[in-house]
Structures are given as C-alpha cells and as structure tokens.
Amino acid sequence: MRPFDGRRVLLGITGGIASYKSVLLARLLSQAGAEVDVVMTRAAQEFVGAITFEAVTGRRSYSEIFGSGNTLDHIRLARESEVFVVAPATADFLARAAHGHADDLLTACLLANVSPVLLVPAMNDRMWANAQTVRNVSHLRETGITVIEPDEGPLAAGEGAGPGRMPEPEAIFAEIARILEPRGALAGLDVIVTAGATREPVDPVRFISNHSSGRMGVALAEAAYRRGANVTLIAGHLDVEVASWLRVIRSDTTRDMLDAVAESLPHSDVLIMAGAPADFRPRVE
Ligand SMILES: Cc1cc2nc3c(=O)[nH]c(=O)nc-3n(C[C@H](O)[C@H](O)[C@H](O)COP(=O)(O)O)c2cc1C
C-alpha cells in the first residue's frame, strides 16, 4: 500500500525551462501511488515531450482542447482531480489564470475545477518582480489559490539569481502531500521534533557524543509536516539531509537543545523527543 494509492492529481505543465523538473515531480507522485493526469500547454511541449510524462505516469497526457473524442476533457479532468497543480507556472499562465481565461485545455480545466489549486511559479527574477505579475499573483491568492513562493538561486543560462527558481520536486511533492494526506490529521497543530546527536566539547578539538544519525527525527518531522502540522525541527548533528521546506533550529550541545525546546514548548501542541542528547558533559567547561 502506497501513501497516495488511487488519488487523482492533475499536473499542469506550462512553457518554462523548469518543466524538466516536473518529470521528477510526476515520478514522485506516481511512485507514491497517485494517478497523475498531465495537461501540457503548447509552449510546454517545446521544452519536454508528452511521451516522457506518459512513460513516467503510465497514463496518457493531454494538451488539446479541441479534437474528436476529447471534447469534454476539460470538464472531466477537472471533476476527477483531487488536487490541481501547475508546475512550472509561467508568467503568461499566471496572467491568463488571474483573468479567468479559458483559451487552452489547462486554463479551461482550471476554470472548471473545484479542488484545491497549487501554482508553482518559475521565471526570470525580473518577470517575477514585474508589477503585472505581482498583481496577478496577489489576485490569484485572493481567490483562494495557493501560489508557492519561488526559490532564490541561479536561473536559466546564468540569467540572474532569483527569486524565480522553481522549488525542487521534493518540496513541491511535500506541499501536494499536505493536501492529499487524510484531512485534519495534524492540521494546524504546532509540533516540535528533536533529532540527532548533541556534542559536549571536552576541549576545542574533542567532544563527547553518540552515533545518532537523526534519521528517525527527520522522518517524523517530515511526516508531521505532510499531515498538515506546523513543524519545528530542533536538530543536533545530523547524518541525513533535511528538506529545505522544514523550519530548523540548530543546536550543538544538550543545553542548546534544552534551551531551544524550552523556548518553543509554550507555543506548541506536541513535542516528539527523537533527539539523542549526550548523557555527560565535562564538569569544567
Ligand atoms: C527558452 C525559453 C525559456 C522560457 N522560460 C520561461 C520561464 O521559465 N518562465 C516563464 O514564465 N516564461 C518562460 N518563457 C516564455 C514562455 O514560454 C512564453 O511566455 C509562453 O507563451 C508561455 O506559454 P504557456 O504559459 O501557455 O505555457 C521561456 C521562453 C523561452 C523561449
């Protein structure tokens, strides 16, 4: 049994350079059991082939609004989806969506859709900062659509350094998972998770510690996030990577970890202590 067996995701792809990353997103969703219906704009097909998405999802992909046999695709696809994601969402798509256009299959699906919508913009930093885009994004948010903030970082062909980059597929997957996870499981709860080993310095070079990798705490934090919690991970030293979308407070010693927990605890509903504080510290520091 996979976490999203049989869950329906409509994944819209628009004509941005980041569309290659959406192949990985489609694969993550499919591997988690979701049935992913890919809807591509004409421009998107200039960047990635429909066949690639079909191979990854095991389902046909869609792009044309007119054509015999697919006349009502825009209504059917919208009705069947449980979450409507567009990644990447170009500046042009955001503009058309904000103005209620339905001049291709993807925008028509969006207008006919009633499930939660997640738009993942990706574009040049000047396009993202342009007043027209800012207004379109703000209007879309007012209508209840979730528009994820783009990452900062190198943009296509050395053109600028963000913000405008599409977040990594794993981060988008986590946002989709928050929508697909059983409703209300941990929604709105503030959860603290401790993870990893603390270190007690003996001198400037040596320390007392333990073999904890932090894997369990990080996995618990990510799972709580996917179930809708507001998660704070209080991390000692970790041998595993932490997802960029988790809020992390770093702590070196057991005292640091204790202080961080004591500070966060009054504003929290749940504390999961999966961290491995060192048991001893030198008497003289
Ligand atoms: C090489 C290349 C890369 C592009 N990358 C982006 C991009 O990352 N974001 C964006 O908003 N537009 C980008 N564009 C412009 C869009 O492809 C163009 O606005 C197109 O009309 C978008 O159509 P669509 O929104 O229907 O997919 C790019 C164009 C080219 C030629």
The ligand as a Gaussian input file, in Angstrom:
#p B3LYP/6-31G(d) Opt

LIG

0 1
 C       13.995000      29.250000     -23.714000
 C       12.775000      29.847000     -23.086000
 C       12.596000      29.721000     -21.732000
 C       11.474000      30.273000     -21.118000
 N       11.343000      30.133000     -19.772000
 C       10.293000      30.716000     -19.166000
 C       10.155000      30.608000     -17.756000
 O       10.959000      29.967000     -17.065000
 N        9.102000      31.221000     -17.172000
 C        8.188000      31.938000     -17.895000
 O        7.278000      32.497000     -17.289000
 N        8.274000      32.026000     -19.242000
 C        9.296000      31.437000     -19.888000
 N        9.407000      31.532000     -21.255000
 C        8.352000      32.224000     -22.010000
 C        7.138000      31.328000     -22.194000
 O        7.500000      30.121000     -22.834000
 C        6.067000      32.058000     -23.008000
 O        5.605000      33.173000     -22.275000
 C        4.912000      31.168000     -23.386000
 O        3.967000      31.930000     -24.102000
 C        4.233000      30.560000     -22.172000
 O        3.094000      29.850000     -22.589000
 P        2.216000      28.986000     -21.592000
 O        2.039000      29.790000     -20.357000
 O        0.935000      28.760000     -22.316000
 O        2.920000      27.705000     -21.371000
 C       10.513000      30.969000     -21.889000
 C       10.692000      31.069000     -23.269000
 C       11.808000      30.522000     -23.852000
 C       11.966000      30.669000     -25.343000

